[in-house]
């Protein structure tokens, strides 16, 4: 009465049809939604990282695909081919594999942005595109705790700051350093700081 009446000859076949197949269908649908064509297309951008270029022979093709996908954001796609050639010469000719940057941040620190504007823009896009939705979900759940009825009139800048502080509470923050920076940045607001002192 309270179970699926799926036709089956054995217990194994019954549980396969009612539980296993449905569970696998859910997993496959979730994977298709999470890793759609747009999400997988972002992976092409990571081929411009020098340590990846050293081991992948088809990195130029992937990098071109990424640049074409984000062509509205690229500064000048007409120079992309010569830029990719210069990028290859800069990193792969004479560089040892153990000295090549392996992260977006490391690549951005060691590159000349004026020589590689399209690749620099590619790295910026890769740095800001979220890998998963966890950070978005985390900020939404934090917002529920931070923006309550007492802080309902809180401005956007202050609200974002409070959410970031709440999300990154494991960071070690020097309160005296923050007060000193605020005192230098906003000197007029600090005039009342020693009001109760006798001096």
Secondary structure, DSSP 8 states (H G I E B T S, - for coil): --S-----SSHHHHHIIIIIHHHHHHHHHHHHHHT-HHHHHHGGGGGGSHHHHHH-TTHHHHHHHHHHHTTTT-S-GGGHHHHHHHHHHHHHSS--GGGS--SHHHHHHTS-TTT-HHHHHHHHHHHHS-SSSHHHHHHHHHHHHHS-GGGTT--HHHHHHHHHHHHTTTS---HHHHHHHHHHH-GGGGTTTTTT---
